[in-house]
Amino acid sequence: MKIFKKLSVFLFFFWTIIIAAQTDTRWQIADNNSIEWIIEGSALPHSDNIEMAGRKVAGIVHYKVDSLGILSVEREVIFPQLHPFIKETDPWWQKYRAYLRETFTDDILPKFYINDKQFVPGKLKKVTIDGMITFEHEPSLSGITLSRKFYPSTSNRLFVEELIFKNETQNIIDISETHSGVGIEALGKKGTFNIQIIPQTGLNKFDGFTLKSNEKQSINVYFLAGLNQEDPLEYNTQTKVRLDRQSFLKEMSSNLILETPNPVLNQLFEFSKIRASESIFDSKLGPIHSPGGGRYYVGTWANDQAEYVSPFFPYLGYELGNESAMNTYKAFDSVKSPDYEKIQYAFEVEELAPPAKLDRGDASMIAYGASQYALARGNREEAERIWELIEWCLEYNHRNLNDEGVVKSESDEMEGRIETGTANLSTSSLYYGALTNARYLAKTLGKSNRLIKTYEKRQKNLYKSIESYFGTNVEGLNTYKYFKEHKNLRHWICLPLVMDIDERRDETVEALFDKLWGDNGVYVERSHPDPANSEIFWDRGTLYALRGTFRTGATEKSLQRLEEFSKTRLLGERVPYVVEAYPEGAMAHLSAESGLYCRVFTEGLFAITPTSFNSFTMQPRLPNDWNAMALRKIRLFGKDFDIEVKRIGDKYNIKVLDNTTGTLLMDKNDDLEKAISFKF
């Protein structure tokens, strides 16, 4: 461990540099796995929001600070399993977004009185985000400071706003309150839903308190919902819900730990684990991961869930995430057609098929994600359970090859927002990657050599077809067109790199990080004839691009763009997670994209590729200015191990350490010109 003592010294000096560089951002990295915004001296007004979720609730806290430093908050509370009737004036598709939800302003809070005057919080002093969000006010005119903390219950239909009062004076202050609770009813298929807002302190309703000098008092305001005559939720202690949330956050911070010399990357990685993992909801399909963002709950999609986030959970070792992954794959397995008709791309509102049966390349998404998950999970029983789904999806893609040997599809995951032709690069690239995984998985499961050779032959043919059909000069660069008639650079030209097709790497990297790059990462298509389309960005494109360019060895340019992008998302104007898109969805913090951010490191920077239930290859890409990096508490295959990388002259030292036994499993010096193999 001597090398990491030296690394700690290096990190100290690097941290100093990073802190100095943060002065041009609204937010700063703080202690205890958090970021903070100090209001004094900051540009105002400013507004933003953050989403947090548990298994039966999601809360989006919208906050605005005006030019005088006065805070106002709106609490958008969503109960995903409760589905009210839609309005007769709503569009027909609203039933796919019918969740019990209400938005509450500050007017909903209890009113507090001191010396016959209503308490008014002082100006906002600081905001802290650490998996919860906390607003700290300056002292009021009466000398009381207020701190407001928001967080969801991990298991109940409950969102919490915790109010913490502190007496900053030398006097005893009596505080009285008026609030009898608020109830709201709505009607749905299951009966009558009711939302309640209840202030509580401990076991009893709050009705006032006295504060001595420097004394504190906490009051929780509960936003909760029930169905019909469900009994009110009981809480043994006021802190129970917060402790549950903190336990979840501790589990996130204790597994899959990234160590680099750049604290911005480390911190956004930590936050991304939280956002990727919290958006799992109880449903008729079992616990399932859903995107969130105020729009997508108790549903599962072929891209967000099957492809983006489910293969990440085995790295993190999050058992609820693994369960949600299996439920997603089981759901898609249940609707595969014996006649190889196109598979539905989602299960909306727990069990509804999507309104349009559009082939977005979903069979390639599912095959790629499910085969990755099965290998990374390392569970033979689970792999056998979803093998038929993987095999079906691969066969579907093979049956849908066009005369030129690439896969036909009606669209891609953007669902017609921008043209994709009749066969696009995304679908064929994902199918190619799925064939790589399927060959490893089939061998591990003991499938026939004939089947494995069939997949190998199909992959070789597809490799040639991708090059001949898509490979060309676009906007002066030898890269890929997105579909046959396409003339402009598109963000998904990164996907061949993700699948280890690197012949056109250099000019594809130039296309992604120069021509398509903007203030918010890789844009969808900068040269689109429609000016509105030229301003569209989806973070998933940037995250796949970074994964592919790191993976294929374009390390220095990738690091430059990763650091720019991460600083913007963690410390800029829209924090603290990567987002879905702009302008659509107002840059919502969709959950699966945070899984993609983590995969930039696991499968990009470290280039980890599971090859069986107990083996993987890796090709760590240590940047020139870094002397060391590590991934700790990796939970692949149900194991618990670290990977450490250190520069040794013109080579690298790679260590693999078993955290269960303390055993050093690998200690190897290598030039890393090729991937190296490891087997437990």
C-alpha positions as CSV (number, residue, x, y, z in Angstrom):
1,M,0.0,0.0,0.0
2,K,3.1,2.3,-0.1
3,I,2.1,3.6,-3.5
4,F,-1.1,5.0,-2.2
5,K,0.7,6.8,0.6
6,K,2.6,8.6,-2.1
7,L,-0.7,9.1,-4.0
8,S,-2.2,10.8,-0.9
9,V,0.5,13.4,-1.0
10,F,0.0,13.9,-4.7
11,L,-3.8,14.2,-4.1
12,F,-3.2,16.9,-1.4
13,F,-1.4,19.1,-3.9
14,F,-3.8,18.3,-6.7
15,W,-6.8,19.1,-4.4
16,T,-5.3,22.5,-3.7
17,I,-5.2,23.2,-7.5
18,I,-8.7,21.9,-8.0
19,I,-10.1,24.1,-5.1
20,A,-8.5,27.1,-6.7
21,A,-10.1,26.2,-10.1
22,Q,-13.5,25.9,-8.5
23,T,-13.8,29.6,-7.8
24,D,-15.4,30.1,-11.2
25,T,-18.3,27.7,-10.4
26,R,-21.5,28.3,-8.4
27,W,-20.9,25.2,-6.3
28,Q,-17.9,23.9,-4.5
29,I,-16.9,20.4,-3.3
30,A,-17.2,20.3,0.5
31,D,-16.5,17.7,3.2
32,N,-18.4,14.5,3.9
33,N,-19.2,13.6,0.4
34,S,-21.0,16.8,-0.5
35,I,-21.1,19.9,-2.5
36,E,-22.2,23.4,-1.3
37,W,-23.3,26.7,-2.6
38,I,-22.3,29.7,-0.6
39,I,-24.9,32.5,-1.3
40,E,-22.8,35.5,-0.3
41,G,-21.0,36.9,-3.4
42,S,-22.9,34.5,-5.7
43,A,-24.7,35.6,-8.9
44,L,-28.5,36.0,-8.2
45,P,-31.2,35.2,-8.9
46,H,-30.8,31.5,-9.4
47,S,-33.1,28.5,-9.6
48,D,-32.7,24.7,-9.9
49,N,-34.2,21.5,-8.7
50,I,-33.1,18.0,-7.5
51,E,-35.0,14.7,-7.5
52,M,-34.8,12.1,-4.8
53,A,-36.7,8.8,-4.6
54,G,-37.6,5.8,-2.5
55,R,-39.5,2.6,-3.4
56,K,-42.9,4.3,-3.1
57,V,-42.2,8.0,-3.5
58,A,-40.3,10.5,-5.6
59,G,-39.8,14.2,-4.6
60,I,-38.5,17.0,-6.9
61,V,-37.4,20.0,-4.8
62,H,-37.6,23.1,-6.9
63,Y,-35.8,26.0,-5.3
64,K,-35.3,29.7,-6.3
65,V,-33.2,32.4,-4.7
66,D,-34.2,35.9,-5.7
67,S,-31.9,38.9,-6.1
68,L,-32.2,39.7,-2.4
69,G,-31.2,36.2,-1.3
70,I,-34.7,35.1,-0.3
71,L,-35.5,31.4,-0.8
72,S,-38.7,30.0,-2.1
73,V,-39.3,26.2,-2.5
74,E,-41.8,24.1,-4.4
75,R,-42.1,20.4,-3.4
76,E,-43.3,18.2,-6.3
77,V,-44.3,15.0,-4.5
78,I,-45.1,11.9,-6.7
79,F,-46.6,8.6,-5.5
80,P,-45.9,6.3,-8.4
81,Q,-48.1,3.3,-7.5
82,L,-51.2,5.4,-7.1
83,H,-52.9,6.2,-10.4
84,P,-55.8,8.7,-10.4
85,F,-58.3,9.0,-13.2
86,I,-57.2,11.5,-15.9
87,K,-59.2,14.5,-16.7
88,E,-61.7,14.4,-19.6
89,T,-59.7,17.3,-21.1
90,D,-56.4,15.5,-20.9
91,P,-54.9,13.9,-24.1
92,W,-55.4,10.2,-24.4
93,W,-51.7,9.4,-23.7
94,Q,-52.0,11.0,-20.2
95,K,-52.9,7.6,-18.8
96,Y,-49.3,6.6,-19.3
97,R,-48.2,9.4,-16.9
98,A,-51.1,9.1,-14.4
99,Y,-49.4,9.2,-11.0
100,L,-50.8,10.8,-7.9
101,R,-48.9,14.0,-7.5
102,E,-49.1,17.4,-6.0
103,T,-46.9,20.5,-5.9
104,F,-46.7,22.4,-2.7
105,T,-45.4,25.9,-2.1
106,D,-44.0,27.3,1.1
107,D,-47.6,28.3,2.0
108,I,-48.3,24.7,3.0
109,L,-45.8,24.9,5.9
110,P,-46.8,25.5,9.5
111,K,-46.7,29.2,10.6
112,F,-44.5,30.0,13.6
113,Y,-44.9,32.9,16.0
114,I,-42.5,34.7,18.3
115,N,-43.6,37.5,20.6
116,D,-46.9,37.8,18.7
117,K,-45.2,38.2,15.3
118,Q,-44.9,35.6,12.5
119,F,-41.5,34.1,12.2
120,V,-39.8,34.9,8.8
121,P,-36.5,33.1,8.0
122,G,-33.5,35.1,7.3
123,K,-31.8,35.3,3.9
124,L,-30.4,32.1,2.5
125,K,-26.8,31.4,3.6
126,K,-25.8,28.1,2.1
127,V,-27.2,25.1,0.3
128,T,-25.7,21.6,0.7
129,I,-26.3,18.5,-1.4
130,D,-25.1,15.1,0.0
131,G,-27.8,12.7,-1.2
132,M,-30.2,15.0,0.6
133,I,-30.6,18.8,0.2
134,T,-30.2,21.2,3.0
135,F,-30.9,25.0,3.0
136,E,-29.3,27.0,5.8
137,H,-30.7,30.5,6.5
138,E,-29.1,33.5,8.1
139,P,-30.6,34.5,11.6
140,S,-34.0,36.0,11.5
141,L,-34.8,39.4,13.1
142,S,-35.7,37.4,16.2
143,G,-32.4,35.6,16.3
144,I,-33.6,32.2,15.1
145,T,-31.7,30.3,12.4
146,L,-33.6,27.9,10.3
147,S,-32.2,24.9,8.4
148,R,-34.4,22.9,6.0
149,K,-33.5,19.4,4.9
150,F,-35.4,17.3,2.3
151,Y,-35.3,13.6,1.8
152,P,-37.6,10.6,0.8
153,S,-38.5,7.6,2.8
154,T,-36.7,4.5,1.4
155,S,-39.8,2.3,1.8
156,N,-43.0,4.2,2.4
157,R,-45.2,6.7,0.6
158,L,-43.6,9.6,2.4
159,F,-41.4,12.6,1.6
160,V,-39.9,14.6,4.5
161,E,-39.1,18.3,5.0
162,E,-37.2,18.6,8.3
163,L,-37.2,22.1,9.9
164,I,-34.4,22.7,12.4
165,F,-34.7,25.8,14.5
166,K,-31.7,27.2,16.5
167,N,-31.7,30.0,19.1
168,E,-28.7,32.2,18.3
169,T,-29.5,34.7,21.0
170,Q,-28.7,34.7,24.8
171,N,-32.4,34.8,25.6
172,I,-35.1,32.1,26.0
173,I,-37.5,32.2,23.1
174,D,-41.0,30.7,23.0
175,I,-42.2,29.6,19.6
176,S,-45.9,28.8,18.9
177,E,-47.4,27.3,15.8
178,T,-50.6,27.0,13.9
179,H,-51.1,24.0,11.5
180,S,-53.8,21.4,11.8
181,G,-52.6,19.3,8.8
182,V,-53.9,19.3,5.2
183,G,-55.7,16.6,3.3
184,I,-56.2,16.2,-0.4
185,E,-58.3,13.5,-2.1
186,A,-58.4,12.1,-5.6
187,L,-60.2,9.2,-7.2
188,G,-58.7,6.4,-9.2
189,K,-59.3,2.8,-10.3
190,K,-58.2,1.4,-7.0
191,G,-60.4,3.7,-4.9
192,T,-59.9,7.0,-3.1
193,F,-56.4,8.4,-2.7
194,N,-55.5,10.9,0.0
195,I,-52.5,13.1,0.4
196,Q,-51.8,14.4,3.9
197,I,-49.3,17.0,5.1
198,I,-48.6,16.5,8.8
199,P,-46.1,18.4,11.0
200,Q,-44.7,16.2,13.8
201,T,-42.2,16.3,16.5
202,G,-41.4,12.8,17.9
203,L,-44.6,10.8,18.4
204,N,-47.0,13.7,18.8
205,K,-48.4,16.5,16.7
206,F,-46.4,19.6,17.1
207,D,-47.9,22.5,18.9
208,G,-45.0,24.7,20.0
209,F,-41.7,24.7,21.9
210,T,-39.2,26.8,23.9
211,L,-35.6,27.3,22.9
212,K,-32.8,28.2,25.3
213,S,-29.7,29.9,24.0
214,N,-28.0,27.7,21.4
215,E,-30.6,25.1,21.7
216,K,-32.2,23.4,18.7
217,Q,-35.5,21.9,17.9
218,S,-36.4,19.7,14.9
219,I,-39.9,19.4,13.3
220,N,-40.7,17.1,10.5
221,V,-43.3,17.9,7.9
222,Y,-44.5,14.7,6.3
223,F,-46.0,14.6,2.8
224,L,-47.7,11.2,2.7
225,A,-50.4,9.3,0.8
226,G,-52.7,6.4,1.3
227,L,-55.3,4.4,-0.5
228,N,-58.9,4.2,0.7
229,Q,-58.9,3.7,4.5
230,E,-55.2,2.6,4.9
231,D,-54.0,3.2,8.5
232,P,-51.8,6.3,8.9
233,L,-48.1,5.5,8.9
234,E,-46.6,5.2,12.3
235,Y,-43.0,6.4,13.2
236,N,-41.2,5.3,16.3
237,T,-38.8,8.2,16.2
238,Q,-38.6,11.4,14.4
239,T,-35.2,10.4,12.9
240,K,-36.2,7.0,11.6
241,V,-36.9,8.0,8.0
242,R,-33.6,10.0,7.9
243,L,-31.6,7.1,9.3
244,D,-33.0,4.9,6.6
245,R,-32.0,7.4,3.9
246,Q,-28.6,7.7,5.5
247,S,-28.2,3.9,5.5
248,F,-28.9,3.8,1.8
249,L,-26.3,6.6,1.2
250,K,-23.7,4.7,3.3
251,E,-24.3,1.6,1.2
252,M,-23.7,3.6,-1.9
253,S,-20.5,5.2,-0.6
254,S,-19.1,1.9,0.7
255,N,-19.1,0.1,-2.7
256,L,-17.4,0.7,-6.0
257,I,-15.2,3.6,-4.9
258,L,-13.4,5.6,-7.6
259,E,-10.0,7.1,-6.6
260,T,-8.4,9.5,-9.1
261,P,-6.3,12.7,-8.6
262,N,-9.4,14.7,-9.7
263,P,-12.0,15.2,-6.8
264,V,-14.6,16.5,-9.3
265,L,-14.6,13.1,-11.1
266,N,-14.6,11.2,-7.8
267,Q,-17.5,13.3,-6.4
268,L,-19.7,13.1,-9.4
269,F,-19.1,9.3,-9.5
270,E,-20.3,9.1,-5.9
271,F,-23.4,11.1,-6.6
272,S,-24.1,9.1,-9.8
273,K,-24.2,5.9,-7.8
274,I,-26.9,7.4,-5.6
275,R,-29.1,8.7,-8.5
276,A,-28.6,5.5,-10.5
277,S,-29.7,3.3,-7.6
278,E,-32.5,5.3,-5.8
279,S,-35.0,5.2,-8.7
280,I,-36.3,1.7,-8.1
281,F,-40.0,1.4,-7.4
282,D,-42.3,-1.4,-6.2
283,S,-44.6,-2.5,-9.0
284,K,-46.7,-5.4,-10.3
285,L,-43.5,-6.6,-12.0
286,G,-41.7,-6.5,-8.7
287,P,-39.1,-3.8,-7.9
288,I,-38.2,-2.2,-11.1
289,H,-35.9,0.7,-12.1
290,S,-37.5,3.6,-13.8
291,P,-36.1,6.8,-15.2
292,G,-38.0,9.3,-13.0
293,G,-37.6,12.9,-14.0
294,G,-41.2,13.8,-13.1
295,R,-42.5,11.7,-16.1
296,Y,-41.4,8.0,-16.0
297,Y,-42.3,5.8,-13.0
298,V,-43.2,2.2,-12.2
299,G,-42.3,1.4,-15.8
300,T,-39.2,-0.1,-17.5
301,W,-37.7,0.5,-20.9
302,A,-35.4,-1.4,-23.3
303,N,-32.9,1.5,-23.5
304,D,-32.8,3.1,-20.0
305,Q,-33.2,0.0,-17.9
306,A,-32.3,-3.1,-20.1
307,E,-29.3,-1.4,-21.8
308,Y,-28.1,1.6,-19.7
309,V,-28.3,0.9,-16.0
310,S,-29.1,-2.8,-15.3
311,P,-25.6,-4.0,-16.4
312,F,-24.1,-1.5,-13.9
313,F,-25.6,-2.9,-10.7
314,P,-23.4,-6.0,-10.5
315,Y,-20.3,-3.7,-10.4
316,L,-21.9,-1.8,-7.5
317,G,-23.2,-5.0,-5.7
318,Y,-26.6,-3.4,-5.1
319,E,-28.9,-6.3,-4.5
320,L,-32.1,-4.3,-5.1
321,G,-30.7,-3.1,-8.3
322,N,-29.8,-6.6,-9.4
323,E,-33.4,-7.7,-8.5
324,S,-34.8,-4.8,-10.6
325,A,-32.6,-5.8,-13.5
326,M,-33.9,-9.4,-13.5
327,N,-37.4,-8.1,-13.3
328,T,-36.8,-6.0,-16.4
329,Y,-35.4,-8.9,-18.3
330,K,-38.2,-11.2,-17.2
331,A,-40.8,-8.7,-18.3
332,F,-39.3,-8.5,-21.8
333,D,-38.9,-12.3,-21.9
334,S,-42.7,-12.6,-21.2
335,V,-43.6,-10.8,-24.4
336,K,-41.2,-12.2,-27.0
337,S,-43.0,-13.6,-30.0
338,P,-42.5,-17.1,-31.3
339,D,-42.8,-15.6,-34.8
340,Y,-40.1,-13.0,-34.1
341,E,-42.4,-10.0,-34.4
342,K,-40.9,-6.8,-33.0
343,I,-40.8,-6.7,-29.2
344,Q,-42.5,-3.9,-27.3
345,Y,-40.0,-1.3,-26.1
346,A,-41.4,-0.6,-22.6
347,F,-43.8,-1.5,-19.9
348,E,-45.5,1.7,-18.9
349,V,-47.3,2.4,-15.6
350,E,-46.4,-1.1,-14.3
351,E,-47.8,-3.3,-17.1
352,L,-49.2,-1.3,-20.0
353,A,-47.6,-1.8,-23.4
354,P,-46.5,1.5,-25.0
355,P,-49.0,3.3,-27.2
356,A,-46.9,2.7,-30.4
357,K,-45.3,-0.6,-31.4
358,L,-42.2,1.0,-32.8
359,D,-39.0,-1.0,-33.5
360,R,-36.4,1.3,-32.1
361,G,-33.7,-1.4,-32.2
362,D,-35.0,-2.7,-28.9
363,A,-34.0,-6.3,-29.5
364,S,-30.4,-5.1,-29.9
365,M,-30.6,-3.0,-26.7
366,I,-32.0,-5.9,-24.7
367,A,-29.5,-8.4,-26.0
368,Y,-26.6,-6.1,-25.4
369,G,-27.7,-5.2,-21.8
370,A,-28.9,-8.6,-20.7
371,S,-25.8,-10.4,-21.9
372,Q,-23.6,-7.8,-20.1
373,Y,-25.7,-8.1,-16.9
374,A,-25.5,-11.9,-17.0
375,L,-21.7,-12.0,-17.3
376,A,-21.1,-9.3,-14.7
377,R,-23.6,-10.8,-12.2
378,G,-21.9,-14.2,-12.4
379,N,-25.0,-16.1,-11.3
380,R,-25.6,-19.2,-13.4
381,E,-29.2,-19.6,-12.4
382,E,-30.1,-16.0,-13.4
383,A,-28.1,-16.3,-16.6
384,E,-30.0,-19.4,-17.6
385,R,-33.3,-17.7,-16.8
386,I,-32.6,-14.9,-19.3
387,W,-30.6,-16.8,-21.9
388,E,-33.7,-17.5,-24.0
389,L,-34.4,-13.8,-24.1
390,I,-30.9,-13.0,-25.2
391,E,-31.0,-15.8,-27.8
392,W,-34.3,-14.6,-29.1
393,C,-33.1,-11.0,-29.4
394,L,-30.0,-12.1,-31.3
395,E,-32.1,-14.2,-33.7
396,Y,-34.5,-11.3,-34.2
397,N,-31.6,-9.0,-35.3
398,H,-30.2,-11.6,-37.6
399,R,-33.6,-12.0,-39.3
400,N,-33.8,-8.3,-39.7
401,L,-30.6,-7.8,-41.6
402,N,-31.0,-5.9,-44.9
403,D,-29.4,-6.9,-48.2
404,E,-26.2,-5.0,-47.2
405,G,-25.9,-7.0,-43.9
406,V,-26.9,-4.4,-41.3
407,V,-29.9,-4.4,-39.0
408,K,-33.1,-2.7,-40.1
409,S,-35.1,-0.7,-37.5
410,E,-37.8,1.9,-37.7
411,S,-36.1,4.3,-35.3
412,D,-33.6,4.4,-32.4
413,E,-34.1,5.4,-28.8
414,M,-34.9,9.0,-29.9
415,E,-38.2,7.6,-31.3
416,G,-38.4,9.8,-34.4
417,R,-37.4,13.1,-32.8
418,I,-34.8,13.2,-35.5
419,E,-34.5,11.1,-38.7
420,T,-32.8,7.7,-38.6
421,G,-33.4,6.1,-42.0
422,T,-34.3,2.4,-42.3
423,A,-31.1,1.0,-40.8
424,N,-29.1,3.0,-38.3
425,L,-25.6,2.7,-36.8
426,S,-26.9,2.4,-33.2
427,T,-28.9,-0.8,-33.8
428,S,-26.2,-2.6,-35.7
429,S,-23.5,-1.5,-33.2
430,L,-25.5,-2.8,-30.2
431,Y,-26.1,-6.1,-32.0
432,Y,-22.4,-6.4,-32.6
433,G,-21.7,-5.8,-28.9
434,A,-24.3,-8.3,-28.0
435,L,-22.7,-11.0,-30.1
436,T,-19.4,-10.4,-28.3
437,N,-21.1,-10.9,-25.0
438,A,-23.2,-13.8,-26.2
439,R,-20.1,-15.7,-27.3
440,Y,-18.6,-15.4,-23.8
441,L,-21.9,-16.2,-22.1
442,A,-22.7,-19.2,-24.3
443,K,-19.3,-20.7,-23.6
444,T,-19.7,-20.1,-19.9
445,L,-23.1,-21.8,-19.9
446,G,-21.9,-24.7,-21.8
447,K,-23.9,-24.1,-25.0
448,S,-23.0,-25.9,-28.1
449,N,-19.9,-25.1,-30.1
450,R,-22.0,-24.9,-33.2
451,L,-24.0,-22.0,-31.7
452,I,-20.9,-20.2,-30.5
453,K,-19.3,-20.6,-34.0
454,T,-22.6,-19.3,-35.5
455,Y,-22.4,-16.2,-33.4
456,E,-18.7,-15.7,-34.3
457,K,-19.5,-16.0,-38.0
458,R,-22.4,-13.6,-37.8
459,Q,-20.2,-11.1,-35.9
460,K,-17.4,-11.2,-38.5
461,N,-19.9,-10.6,-41.2
462,L,-21.5,-7.7,-39.3
463,Y,-18.1,-6.2,-38.7
464,K,-17.6,-6.0,-42.5
465,S,-21.1,-4.7,-43.1
466,I,-20.8,-1.9,-40.5
467,E,-17.6,-0.7,-42.3
468,S,-19.0,-1.0,-45.8
469,Y,-22.4,0.4,-45.1
470,F,-21.7,3.2,-42.5
471,G,-18.0,3.9,-42.8
472,T,-17.4,7.0,-45.0
473,N,-16.2,10.6,-45.0
474,V,-18.6,12.9,-43.2
475,E,-18.0,16.6,-43.0
476,G,-14.4,16.0,-44.0
477,L,-13.7,13.2,-41.5
478,N,-13.2,9.5,-42.0
479,T,-15.8,8.3,-39.6
480,Y,-19.4,6.9,-39.9
481,K,-22.7,8.1,-41.3
482,Y,-25.6,7.3,-39.1
483,F,-27.8,6.0,-41.9
484,K,-27.5,5.4,-45.6
485,E,-28.7,8.8,-46.8
486,H,-27.2,10.8,-44.0
487,K,-24.8,13.7,-44.7
488,N,-24.0,15.1,-41.2
489,L,-22.2,14.0,-38.1
490,R,-24.4,12.4,-35.4
491,H,-23.6,11.7,-31.8
492,W,-24.1,7.9,-32.1
493,I,-21.0,7.6,-34.3
494,C,-19.3,6.8,-30.9
495,L,-20.9,3.4,-30.6
496,P,-18.5,1.4,-32.7
497,L,-15.8,2.6,-30.3
498,V,-17.8,1.3,-27.4
499,M,-17.9,-2.1,-29.1
500,D,-14.1,-2.1,-29.7
501,I,-14.3,-1.3,-33.4
502,D,-11.5,1.2,-33.6
503,E,-10.3,1.5,-37.2
504,R,-11.8,5.0,-37.6
505,R,-11.1,6.0,-34.0
506,D,-8.9,9.1,-34.5
507,E,-11.3,11.1,-36.8
508,T,-14.3,9.8,-34.9
509,V,-12.8,11.3,-31.7
510,E,-12.2,14.5,-33.6
511,A,-15.8,14.5,-34.8
512,L,-17.1,13.9,-31.3
513,F,-14.9,16.2,-29.2
514,D,-14.4,19.0,-31.7
515,K,-17.2,19.3,-34.3
516,L,-20.0,17.9,-32.2
517,W,-18.8,19.3,-28.8
518,G,-20.4,22.2,-27.1
519,D,-20.9,23.7,-23.6
520,N,-23.0,20.7,-22.6
521,G,-21.0,17.9,-24.1
522,V,-21.6,16.1,-27.4
523,Y,-24.6,17.5,-29.3
524,V,-26.9,15.3,-31.3
525,E,-26.2,16.9,-34.7
526,R,-24.6,20.3,-34.9
527,S,-24.9,20.7,-38.7
528,H,-28.6,19.7,-38.9
529,P,-30.5,21.9,-41.4
530,D,-33.1,22.7,-38.7
531,P,-31.5,25.2,-36.4
532,A,-33.6,23.9,-33.5
533,N,-32.2,20.4,-33.9
534,S,-28.7,21.6,-34.0
535,E,-29.0,22.8,-30.4
536,I,-30.3,19.5,-29.0
537,F,-28.1,17.5,-26.6
538,W,-28.7,14.2,-24.8
539,D,-26.2,13.4,-22.1
540,R,-26.4,9.7,-22.9
541,G,-24.6,10.5,-26.2
542,T,-21.8,12.2,-24.3
543,L,-21.5,9.4,-21.8
544,Y,-21.3,6.7,-24.5
545,A,-18.8,8.8,-26.4
546,L,-16.5,9.1,-23.4
547,R,-16.8,5.5,-22.6
548,G,-15.8,4.5,-26.2
549,T,-13.0,7.0,-26.6
550,F,-11.4,6.0,-23.3
551,R,-11.9,2.4,-24.0
552,T,-10.1,2.6,-27.4
553,G,-7.2,4.6,-26.0
554,A,-7.9,8.3,-26.9
555,T,-7.1,9.0,-23.2
556,E,-5.8,12.6,-23.1
557,K,-8.6,14.2,-25.3
558,S,-11.2,12.1,-23.5
559,L,-9.9,13.2,-20.1
560,Q,-10.0,16.9,-21.1
561,R,-13.6,16.6,-22.2
562,L,-14.6,14.4,-19.2
563,E,-13.2,17.0,-16.8
564,E,-15.0,19.9,-18.6
565,F,-18.3,18.0,-18.7
566,S,-18.1,16.7,-15.1
567,K,-17.3,20.2,-13.7
568,T,-20.4,21.6,-15.5
569,R,-22.7,18.9,-14.2
570,L,-21.4,18.7,-10.7
571,L,-20.6,22.4,-9.9
572,G,-22.3,24.5,-12.5
573,E,-25.8,25.9,-13.0
574,R,-27.7,22.5,-13.2
575,V,-26.5,20.1,-10.5
576,P,-25.6,17.6,-9.1
577,Y,-26.2,14.9,-11.7
578,V,-25.9,14.3,-15.4
579,V,-29.2,15.0,-17.3
580,E,-31.5,13.6,-19.9
581,A,-31.7,16.2,-22.6
582,Y,-32.2,19.8,-23.7
583,P,-34.6,21.3,-24.6
584,E,-36.8,18.3,-24.0
585,G,-37.6,17.6,-20.3
586,A,-35.8,20.7,-19.1
587,M,-32.6,18.8,-18.4
588,A,-34.3,16.3,-16.1
589,H,-32.1,14.2,-13.8
590,L,-33.2,10.9,-15.4
591,S,-31.7,8.1,-13.3
592,A,-30.2,5.7,-15.8
593,E,-27.9,8.4,-17.2
594,S,-26.1,8.4,-13.9
595,G,-25.4,4.7,-14.4
596,L,-23.9,5.6,-17.7
597,Y,-21.7,8.1,-16.0
598,C,-20.3,5.4,-13.8
599,R,-19.7,3.1,-16.8
600,V,-17.4,5.7,-18.3
601,F,-15.0,4.6,-15.7
602,T,-15.7,0.9,-15.2
603,E,-15.8,0.0,-18.9
604,G,-14.1,3.1,-20.3
605,L,-11.2,4.3,-18.2
606,F,-10.5,0.9,-16.7
607,A,-11.9,-1.0,-19.8
608,I,-13.2,-3.9,-17.7
609,T,-14.9,-6.6,-19.8
610,P,-16.4,-9.7,-18.0
611,T,-15.6,-12.8,-20.1
612,S,-17.1,-15.5,-17.8
613,F,-18.6,-15.8,-14.4
614,N,-15.2,-15.4,-12.8
615,S,-12.9,-13.7,-15.3
616,F,-12.5,-10.4,-17.0
617,T,-10.1,-8.5,-19.2
618,M,-9.0,-4.9,-18.5
619,Q,-6.9,-2.2,-20.1
620,P,-6.7,0.7,-17.7
621,R,-6.0,4.0,-19.4
622,L,-3.9,6.0,-16.9
623,P,-3.7,9.6,-18.2
624,N,-0.3,11.2,-18.6
625,D,-0.7,13.6,-15.7
626,W,-1.8,11.0,-13.3
627,N,0.6,8.7,-11.4
628,A,-2.1,6.4,-10.0
629,M,-5.8,5.5,-9.9
630,A,-8.0,2.8,-8.4
631,L,-11.4,1.3,-8.4
632,R,-12.2,-0.2,-4.9
633,K,-14.9,-2.5,-3.6
634,I,-15.8,-3.8,-7.1
635,R,-18.6,-6.3,-6.7
636,L,-18.4,-8.1,-10.0
637,F,-19.5,-11.8,-9.9
638,G,-20.5,-11.3,-6.2
639,K,-16.8,-10.7,-5.3
640,D,-15.3,-7.8,-3.4
641,F,-12.0,-6.6,-4.9
642,D,-9.8,-3.6,-5.8
643,I,-8.0,-2.7,-8.9
644,E,-5.0,-0.4,-8.4
645,V,-3.0,1.1,-11.3
646,K,0.4,3.0,-10.9
647,R,2.9,4.3,-13.4
648,I,6.3,2.6,-13.2
649,G,8.6,4.3,-15.7
650,D,7.3,3.6,-19.1
651,K,5.1,0.7,-17.8
652,Y,2.3,0.3,-15.4
653,N,1.8,-1.7,-12.2
654,I,-1.6,-3.3,-11.9
655,K,-2.7,-4.9,-8.7
656,V,-5.9,-6.8,-7.9
657,L,-6.6,-7.2,-4.2
658,D,-9.3,-9.5,-2.6
659,N,-11.0,-7.4,0.1
660,T,-12.5,-10.5,1.7
661,T,-9.3,-12.3,2.4
662,G,-6.8,-9.5,2.1
663,T,-5.0,-11.5,-0.6
664,L,-3.0,-9.8,-3.4
665,L,-4.3,-11.7,-6.4
666,M,-2.4,-9.9,-9.1
667,D,0.8,-7.8,-9.1
668,K,1.8,-7.3,-12.7
669,N,3.9,-4.8,-14.6
670,D,2.7,-4.3,-18.2
671,D,2.8,-1.8,-21.0
672,L,-1.0,-2.2,-21.4
673,E,-0.7,-2.0,-25.2
674,K,-3.2,-4.8,-25.1
675,A,-5.9,-5.8,-22.6
676,I,-4.8,-8.1,-19.8
677,S,-6.8,-11.1,-18.5
678,F,-7.6,-11.9,-14.9
679,K,-9.4,-15.0,-13.5
680,F,-10.4,-15.7,-9.9
